[in-house]
Amino acid sequence: MDVLAPKGDVGIQEKSLILIAMGLMLVVVIPVIAMTLYFAWRYRASNTKATYAPKWSHSTAIEAVVWTIPCIIIAILATITWRTSHTLDPYKPLQSNVKPITIQAVALDWKWLFIYPDYGVASVNEVAFPAGTPVHFEITSDSVMNAFFIPQLGSQIYAMAGMNTDLNLIANEPGKFAGLSSNYSGEGFSDMHFTAVATSQQGFTDWVNKAKSSASPLDAQTYHALSQPSEKQPVSYYASVKSDLYNDIIKQYMGDMNMGRIGESSPSQASAAPSPNDHAKASE
């Protein structure tokens, strides 16, 4: 039901699209249901007054109606879909006099990490931004495919390992909105929720300062621990973030043999480290 109670411009337009499409389809659905019930009653076996015409097989008027009306509806829906597919393109920046804020979202097992590259802070399972300010989400996954979705703001989009997807949203008013992964991703999927907090500009500044006051830095080792599977992860904040962490997460899956898992030794470092076999060869 959150989709039908939008709090952002994108969500409002999507709600309008849903209602228009539903209304056009009901133009066919309602008469068909009504006629089905009427015909079943009108031509029941006990009604001997109903016309019996076993040799009747064609009506040009009926054929014109049952083909013309659906064709018109499909043409209208096709036009609306084509226009809204371009105007509501999730990659398309929103028109605004306010400078957008960039937030990098990473889907983990089974939680969401949000990185603020312009502020040097990060959070888990809570994302905050000023109401009335366009938000440019950069989204990826450090696990299996997930789907990023804040129903009241609009536009579900997939999060995939080794790829970056963009999503532009805006909240028209302050509030707290439910966010989730809408793509099944394993055992802890049902609890993979987060809270999107739209605040005043001062409220957002206070939120950033709260994150900066955290004692935890999001360095490589901390991220490695965070990326391990966990369920019902509590909200947490990080006062600093490893430089270029988001791009490093993506590069792990880009085929670079020198790029190991973040927080672990890279393959080249691991191969350089002494092993029991090396000691055995030295003793020989």
N, C-alpha and C positions, 0 to 999 in steps of 0.2 A: 504493500500500500504506500510505502515511502515514495515510489516512483510517481504516484498520483498526488503527492503533496510536496512539490519541488520548492526549493529555497534558493535556486540559482538560475541565471538566465538560460543556460544550456538545458537544464532540467525542465524549465517552463516550456521551452520550444519543443522538447521531446514529448512532454505530456500532450501538448497541442497536436502533435503528429499522431500520437497513439489514438486520441479521441476522434480525430478526423478519419483515420483509417477504420476505426471501429464503426463509426457512424455510416460510412460508405458501404461497409460490408453488411451492416444491418439492413440496408435497403434491399438486399437480396435475401438475407437470412430470415427476417421477420415474415415477409410474404410467403416464403417457401414453407415455413413452419405452420403458418395460418392455413394455407391451402391444403397442406397434408392432413391437418386435423379436419378441415371442412370436407375434403373429398372422402376421407374415411367414414365420416358421418353421413354425408349425402348419398354415397353409393354403397351403403351397407346392404347386406343380403335381405334384410327385412323390409327395406324401402322399395316396394314394387312400383312406386310412381316415378322413380329415377329413370332417365332415358337409357335404354340398353342399345348400344351401337357397336356390335362386334366387328363390323367391316370398316369402321372409321379408323384412319391411320395418319392423316395429315391435316395441318392447319397452317397456312402461310402466316396468318396473324400471330399465332402462338409462337411459331418459329422465330419471327421477327423480334418479338418481345424477349424470349429467353436467350437470344444471342446478342441483341443490341444493348440491353441494359448492362449485362456483365462486361461487354467490351468497353462501354463508356466508363464504367467504374474502374476497370483496369487501366485505361488511358489516363484517368485522373490520378490514380494512385502512382502510376509510373512517373508522371510529371512531378508530383509532390516529392516522391522518393528521390528522383534525380536532383531536384533543387536542394532538398535538405541534406542529401549526402555530401554536397559541396559546402553548404553554409554551416553545417554541424560537423564538418571534418575535425576529428579530435586533434589533428596536428596543426590546425589553423589557429593562429593567435587571435585572441578576443580583442575586439575594438574597445579601447578605453583610454582615457586621459591619464590614468594612473599606471605607473610603471609596474610590470608584472613581477611576481616573486617566483623564484625557481626552487623547486623541492625535488630531490632525487629519492625515489621510492624503490626499495629492494625487497622482493618477496623471499622470505626464508622459511624453513620448516620449524614451527608453524606460527609465524609472526611477521610483522612488517617493520622494516627499518626505514626511517626518514632522515635524509641528510640535507642540511641547509648550507650549500656551498658558499653563499654570500655572507653567512653569519658564523660559520665555523662550528656549528653545533649539530647534534643529532638526537633523535628520539626513537623509542620503540613503542609501537601500538598506540601512538598519539601523534597527530599532525595538526599544527596550528597555523593560521594565516589570517590576515586582516579581511574583514567583510568589505565588499566593494572593490577589492583588488584582484585582478586576474592572477590565477595561479598556473604556472607552467610546470607540470609534473614530467620528470624524466623517469621512466619505469623500466626495471629489469628484474631478473630472478637469479638467485644463487642456488637454485634447486630446480625442481620440476616446474612445468608451466602452471601459472596461477592467473587469476583475473582480478584486476584492481577495479573496485566499484564503490562509489559513494552514491547510493540511489537518489537521494534528494538533490544532489548537484548534477547528476547525469553522466552518461557516456562510460559504460564499462569498456575496459581495454585490457588486452592480455599482457602478462609479464613473462618474458621468456629468457632463459639463460643465453648469454652471449649476444643478446640483442638489446637495443634501446628503443622504447616506444614513447611517444609524446602524447600528452593529454592536457588540454587547456580547459580549466573550469573557473567558476566564480561563484561566490556566495553573496546573495543580495542583502542579507541581514545577518547579524550575529546569532550564534546558536551552536549547539552540538549535534552533529550528524553521524549516524552509524555508517561505518565503512567495513568492507569485508572482501574476502577472496570468493568469487562466485564460480570458481572452477575447482572441482575435486582434486585434491593434491596429497591424499594420504591420511594416515591415522589421526593426526591432530587438526584436520581441516575444519571440523565443525566449530572449533574455538579460535579460528584465525580471523579475529575481528580487530578493528581499531576505531578510535574516535577522532573525527575531524572537528576541530574547534575553530569556528569563525569568530573573531573578536574585533574590538575596536583597535585602532592603531596603537594606542597606549597599552591595551591589553596584550597585543602581540609583542610589543617591546618588553613588557613584564615577563611574558612567557620565555622569550629568548634569554633574558637575564636569569630566569630560574634555571634554564638549561645550562647557562655558563657557570652557575654556582655549584653545579654538580661536581663531585670529586672524581668522577670517572672520565678518562679520556678514551676515545674510540681509536686506539692504535691497532696495529696488525694482530697482536696477540689477543686483545679484547674482542676484536671482530671475529677471529677464528673461534673463540669460545662461544660467542653469540650465534654464530652460524650453525652450531650443532643443533640437531632436532630437539625441540622442547615444546611443551603444550601449556596453554593458559599463561603465557609470559606476561608478567606485570609491566605496566608502563614504566619506562626508565629514560633517563636523559644523559647526554654526554657533553662535557664542556668543550671538547675539542675533537677534531676528526682528522685522521690520517690524510695527508695530502693526496688528492686524486684517487681516493678510495673507490668511488663509484666506477670510474673507468677501469681500475684494476680488477674489480669484480667482473666486469664484462670481458676483459682481456683473458681471464682464466680459461674461457671457452673458445678462444679465437685461434687455437692451433699453435700458439707460441710455445715451443718445447722448453724454453727457459723460464716460462711463467708458471710457477707452482701455485698451490693453494695459498691464499693470503694467511699469513701467520705460520706457515710451514716452510721448511727448507725447499728451495726450488730443486728440480731434478739435477741441475748441474752441481749445486752445492751438495746434494745428497750423494752424488757419484764421487765427489771429491773427498768426502768424509771417509776415514779408515773403517774397514769392515773386518770381521773375524777372518775372512778368507785372505785379506791383505796381510794380516799378521802371520797367518799360516805359511804364506808364500815367502815372507821375509825370513822366517825361521828355517825354511828349507835351504 
